[in-house]
């Protein structure tokens, strides 16, 4: 395990301390969150945790949870979640987030909004003074609106690229939409930008998670810090 994976593992272990037996959990998506699934599987196998059910935010997460023998179910059957744990691509000092590096931010935001508590895990490299310092904002758009929403994002001052798969093919989300990565640079007012994006019919969802995280677990070289909003 390299140093970054070690930090991810430490943040996952700390976040799982929020989990209690009998909880219905929201499962995030991405390499950092995958460590949470491994920690949960270990605790279920040892009997430290029991009767956990997870609602996954992506097909990738669902497959890994099943592989690790973690019980899963649908949001339709579990419309209220006790706790969601997820990663983030960038976190600012006010605990606002940019998410969507795994192209699952639509589903991630849906489960976050119905969760009693929302816990984010990151390593210290993901923390910045202001959103946009390190990461573009992923914007999920319907296929029909690809060109017009790209032009709209450019009018707002962003450099925009359509998300591709590693093999160069166009990326489709689990809902069959496209992703535009909009680099605005430093975002002075994330809430204001979020409202502008939400007014566009062709934009399904954006990766700005403003005032949503209750806790952010930050793994550092010298230990793990838990930040609370």
C-alpha positions, 0 to 999 in steps of 0.5 A, spaced: 500 500 500 503 506 497 502 512 502 496 515 499 492 509 499 495 508 507 492 515 508 485 513 504 485 507 509 486 511 515 480 516 513 476 510 512 477 507 518 475 513 522 469 514 518 467 507 519 467 509 527 460 513 525 457 507 523 453 503 528 449 496 527 442 496 524 444 502 520 442 503 513 448 507 509 449 511 503 455 508 499 459 513 495 463 512 489 471 512 488 477 509 490 477 513 497 470 510 498 472 503 496 477 503 502 470 504 507 467 498 503 473 494 505 473 496 512 466 495 513 466 488 510 472 486 515 467 489 521 461 485 519 466 479 518 468 479 525 461 481 528 463 488 530 458 490 526 451 487 524 445 488 520 448 493 515 444 495 509 448 499 504 444 504 498 450 504 493 451 511 488 453 507 482 454 500 479 461 500 480 460 501 488 454 496 488 459 491 484 464 491 489 459 491 495 456 485 493 463 482 492 465 483 499 458 480 501 456 487 504 448 487 504 445 492 499 438 495 497 435 500 493 433 507 495 426 506 493 426 501 499 430 505 504 428 512 502 431 515 509 438 513 510 442 514 517 449 516 514 452 516 508 460 516 507 463 518 501 470 521 498 471 528 495 475 531 490 476 538 493 474 541 500 474 548 502 475 551 509 467 552 510 467 544 508 464 545 501 465 540 496 467 539 489 465 532 487 464 528 481 471 525 479 468 518 479 462 521 474 457 519 480 455 526 483 448 526 481 446 519 485 451 521 490 447 528 491 441 524 491 443 519 497 446 525 501 440 529 501 436 523 504 441 522 509 441 524 517 449 525 517 453 526 511 461 524 512 466 526 507 473 522 507 479 525 504 487 526 505 490 532 506 492 533 498 484 535 497 483 540 502 484 548 499 482 555 501 477 555 496 474 551 491 476 551 484 484 551 486 485 544 484 479 541 481 474 543 475 467 542 477 463 536 473 457 538 470 452 532 468 448 534 462 443 531 457 445 529 451 441 534 447 444 539 451 451 538 450 453 544 446 448 549 449 451 547 456 458 547 454 457 554 451 453 557 457 459 554 462 464 558 457 460 564 458 460 564 465 468 564 464 470 556 465 474 552 460 470 546 458 472 539 456 467 533 455 469 527 460 472 521 456 474 514 458 481 512 458 480 509 452 478 515 449 471 514 448 465 518 450 463 517 458 456 516 459 454 516 466 449 511 470 443 515 467 446 515 460 448 522 460 455 526 459 459 530 463 462 536 462 468 538 466 468 546 467 474 549 470 472 556 473 479 557 477 478 559 484 470 560 485 469 566 490 462 564 491 460 557 490 453 557 492 452 563 487 455 559 482 451 553 484 444 557 483 446 559 476 447 552 474 441 549 477 437 554 473 439 551 466 434 545 464 440 541 460 444 541 466 442 535 470 446 536 476 453 539 478 459 537 482 458 543 487 456 540 494 455 547 498 453 546 506 452 539 505 457 535 509 456 534 516 463 532 518 470 531 513 475 526 516 482 528 513 487 523 513 494 527 514 501 524 515 501 526 522 494 523 524 487 524 522 483 530 523 475 530 524 472 537 521 465 539 523 460 544 520 
